[in-house]
Amino acid sequence: MDGHPASGTSTDFRALFNGAPDCYLVVDPQFVVVGMSDACADAIPAPRSAIVGRNVFAAFPDIPASAEQWLRALRASLRRVSQTLKPHTMPLERYEARGDGVKVRYRRCRNVPILGPDGHLDYIIHRIEDVTASVRLKQQGSGRKRLNRTLRAAAARMEAEVASRAHEASEASAQLKHANEELARLNVEANVKLRRLEESFRATFEQAAVGIAHVAPNGRWLRVNRKLCDIVGYPREDLLRLSIQEISWPEDLDANLALAGEVLAGTRETFSIEKRYIHRAGHLLWVNATISLVRDEAGNPDYFIAVVEDIQKRKEAELALEDEREVFRNLTNIASDHFWELDEHFRFKTVSKSIVHSGLDLADYIGKACWDLPFISLSEETRRTLEATAKAHRPFRSVELGLLDRQGETCWLVVSGDPVFARNGEFSGYRGTTRDISERKRTEVRLRQQAMVFNCTEEGVVITDPQGCVIDANPAFERITENSLAEIRGQNMRFVQSGRQDRSFYREMWQSIRETGNWQGEIWNRRKSGDTYLAWLSISSVYDEAGRISNYVGVFIDLNRMKHPKSELERLALHDALTNLPNRVQLLDRLEHAVKGAKRRNGSGAVLFIDLDRFKPVNDTLGHRAGDELLIAVAARLKERLREADTLARLGGDEFVIVLEDIPNAEGVRSVAEEVILQLETPFVLEDGHEVRIGGSIGIALFPQDGETPARLLERADRALYEAKASGRGAYRHFDSLAAT
């Protein structure tokens, strides 16, 4: 079969191809001959090597001028097949076959496309079929009809002549006898030719490269050829005792019978189905069956004609490919990297299911352009660069993009992609991977913040290994001890000991660290200059995943250099370090004082528990520094709207508490709550120019009605806050004691 793709298949297939009685040429999409059957090689005077590998229109240089019309028809047919991807039969051709004498013959050519798995044209099979016998049979049938008409006309004339010319009756009778004898002779010749045609049909039926059968409407085999017996493994006699139902795989039978029922009902003429037969050896065999119905002269169903093709190898290849695709799908769904695919217009075609778990469901964007994603950190310059890369069909690597997920949270992704080109070289889109690096980004932010705190804090910080040798220290440590990190790295922390504490002091300190993991207290240390100073030191143990101590962290304050060490420590103990508002400790103290005063004066007060809305997206997108700046601005704005007797405290994160004393009625509390919500909904402008819009939800508890202890009041105000947030945020709710019970 020369170089066409079937050359790699089985020996049986090549034998069938080369043994076919008709001529076959195989050409590729550029109309280059890649294969020819033995029958075709025998029919063409030129050697096979002069034909295969050449363009079909240039492969016959010595073709006579009379065949140029056939070449033009061939060119038109091949182009039509390559454009429509549908078979095309060329017009019947009459030609003169030269041998011992000139003999008129007829042939019909048919071009059939062979498509690849991707639906594109792989090859065209050009079949040349000798139909001389069929044409002559038709011609002879037409001659017989003309003869019958002539005889009938002659008989009519003779009858008229008999009536008018009795003396010519004998001659007319002789002529009629001669005509009857000629008609009998023609009938004999026609019957001989019909038998030859039937014999030719039987030969074709038996020698066909596909299985052919006549099947009764009830499914029983009536006539089967040798190829069908070979396909299903049954001898002819055994197969004829069975029905299609008996050798069909049960799971495929319903679909087969339903289609056959439609053909019997006349709603369709034919059908093709891929199904499984049960081979005589017991294994399943994939076939493609094309079924059509033959009706009798009365229009009733007579029998089915079934053409059966063995597609087991093709099906095994398809199933193997599907298995590979399933493995690929499974890998993409469980991989840490997510897979995606764009079409030639940069619209999403496919995304792996695992990307949904990242919080960013790209399935929502199937059919939409990648530029429609909710970017939050894509500068115009970066966008132009990415668009230029994509439009130039170039690969890109490790592009970090910030997006908003369904919950409005920031999702950081690193994206890589490669362009995809079709076999003809046309650009068909991009394929690539996406990895969620949100946790890494958050870790980087935390590390930067920690580094900022580490480097900017006024407290000395030192990190040691488990043996107490210095690994790292901050600038405050260097400033307080007068030692540079380069000088002390790797040294044991004993170099700061002043000698003013004895061994029992350090023994008790390390015993506390071993038992509790930390220690804090006053300690005398020595500077590089030799001066001693009093420090407030806190030592904490750091453990690895196995629970072993990996480091010690020491944080200390130089009490000698503090202007008012006692008052400063008290301030740090009672105030929020960021906003300088009262912290939880001072809030509880003031709230307890307010409750007792209200009870003593027979008055009332209120606790407003405030939670900021939409604060987390600001913190995540603009950074913790912007978040801290926003918290300070919130504290300042709320404090301006309160009386001097009222208390505004920060519990931590984005939670604030207001304590109102001596309120006349509940209406006054509602007025304050509405004012607070209004103040929080008014935009805040940060130092870098960003305008930030947040809001707030408030839970209210009254005292002494809703509780007489700070803990009870805060707990009930928190429950009311939960109700306010559940109602849609930007609202306030009172604690309902009846509902709570």
C-alpha positions, 0 to 999 in steps of 0.5 A: 500500500506504499506510503499511505497511513494504512501501511502501518496496519495489519497484514490482513488489511493490506492484503484486502486493499491490494486484493480488491478487484477495483482500482484504488488510489490514496491521495493526501490533502495536497492531492499527492498519491500516497498509495495504490492497490495492485489492481490499479498498478496493473491497469496503469502502464506506468510503473508504481514508482512513477505514480506514488509520491507525485501529484495525481494531476502530474502522475500521468504525463503520457495520458491522451488528449481524450482523457483531459476532460476526465482529469478536469472532472477529477480535479473538480471532484477532489477539490469538492471533497476536500472542501465539503468533506463529503464523498462525491461520485464522478460522472460515468465515463466511456472509454476505449480499451485497447488490446487485440482490438478497440473495445468500448468500456465504462467506468465510474470514479468515486472520491471518499474523504478519510477524516482524522480524530480531530475532524480534519481531512487526512486522505482521499480514497479514489476508487475506479469501478468498471461498470461496463457489464451493468451499463450494457445490461441496461442498454440491452434491456432498453433494446428489448423493450424497443423490440417488443414495441416494434413487434407489437406495431408489426402485429397490428399492421399484419392484422390490418393487412390480413383483413384486407389482403388475405392472400398475404396471410401466409407470408405474414404468419411466416414473418410472425413466426420468425419474430417469435423465434427471435424474441425467444432467442433474445429472452435466452440471451437476457436470462444468460446475462441475468445469471451472469449478473447474479453470479457477479453479485454473488462473487461481490457479496462473498468477496467484499471486504466488509460483512454483508447480510440479509436479515429478516424483519424479526432479526434472524439472519437470512443470508451472510457472506464469508467476511461477516462469518470471519468477523463474528467467528461463526461458521455460516450454518451456525450463524444462520440459525441465530438472530442479531439479538442473540449475538448482540451485547444486551446493553446495545440492543435497545438502541439497535431495535429502536432504530430498526423500528423507525426504519420499519415504520418508515420514519427513516430510510437507513441508520448506522450504529456502533455496537458490540457483538458477542464473538463466538470465542466469548469476547466482545467485538466492536462493529459499525453496522449500516442498515437499510430496508428492502420492501416488496412490490406491495411496499411491505418490509421484505428484509434488511441489508446490513453492512458490518465493518469490524472497528475493534482496533479503532475502538480500542484506540479510541477507548485508550485515548479516552483513558489517557484523557481521563487520566489527564483530567484526573491529574489536572483536577488533583494537581496543585496547578490548575489547567485552563484553555483559551480559544483563538479569541482568548475566551475560556474553553476549559478549566480544571475543576480544582480551580473552584477550590481556590475560591475563584471559579473560572467556570463562570467565565467559560465563553468570556474573554480572559480580559474580563476577569476581576483584576485588582492589581493589573496596571495599564502597562502590564495589561498592554504587555500581556495583550501584546504577548497574546496577540503576538502568539508568544508564550508567557511565564510566571505572571502574578495576577491579583483577582477578586473571588466570589466572596470579594476576597483577594486571590493571587495567582501565578499564570503561565501559558503557551500558544496552540497552533492547528496542523495547518499552522493557524493560531487556535488559542492558549493552554496554560496553568494557574497556581494559587499563591494567595497563602504565599502572598499573605505570608509575604505580607505578614513577614514584611509586617513582622520585619517592619515591627522587628526593625522599627520597634523600640524594644530590643529583640533577639533570636537565639538557637536552643543553646542560647547563641545569637542568630538575629537581633533588631536595631533596638537590640544593637542600640541598647546593648551597644553591640552590632549584630555582626559582632555578636552573631553566634555568641552565647547571650552570656555576654550581656550578663551584668553579674548582679544576679547570681546563679540561682536567679538564672537557674530559676529563670531557665527552669520556668522556661523549660516548664512553661515555655516562657519567662518575664521579669526584671534583669540587670544587663551590661552594655558593651561600654560596661554600663549596667542597666535594668531591663524588663525581659520576656523570653519565649520558646519556639517549637518545631513541628515535632514539638522540639525547641528550635529557637528562643525569642527575647524581648526587653525594654531598657527601663533606665532610659524610660522617662517614666517607666512605671507610668509607661508600663501602665499605659501599655497595659491599659491602652490599645497600642495602635489607636491608643484607645482603652483596651479590653482591660480598661473597658471592663474597668470603666464599664463596671464603674458605669454600671455601679454608678447607674445603679447608685443613681437609679439611672441607665446606660448602654453598650454599643458593640461595633463591627466594621463591614468590608474591612478585610478586603481593604486589609487584604488588597491595600495591605496591613499598613493601610488597614492600620491607618484606617483603624486609626482614622475610624477611632479618631472620627468616632471619638469626635462624636462622643461626649467626654463622659462616654468611653470608646474602646478597641477590643482588637481587629475591627471591633470597637465598643462604646459605653454611654452613661446617663442616657435618658431613654432608648431613643437617645441610644438609637440616635447615637447608633444611627450617627455612628453608622452614618460616620462609618459609611462616609468615605475615608481618604488614606494618605496614599490617596485611596478612597475607602468605603466601609460601614458598620453593624452595631449590637446594643445592650442596655444596663442595668436592664440587660445585665449588671456585669461587664461580661454579661453586657458584652456577651449580650451586645455581641449577640445583638451584633450577630442579629444586625449582621445577619439582617444585611449589615449596616444596621443596629439591633437591641438585645431582646431578652424575651427572644433570648429566653 
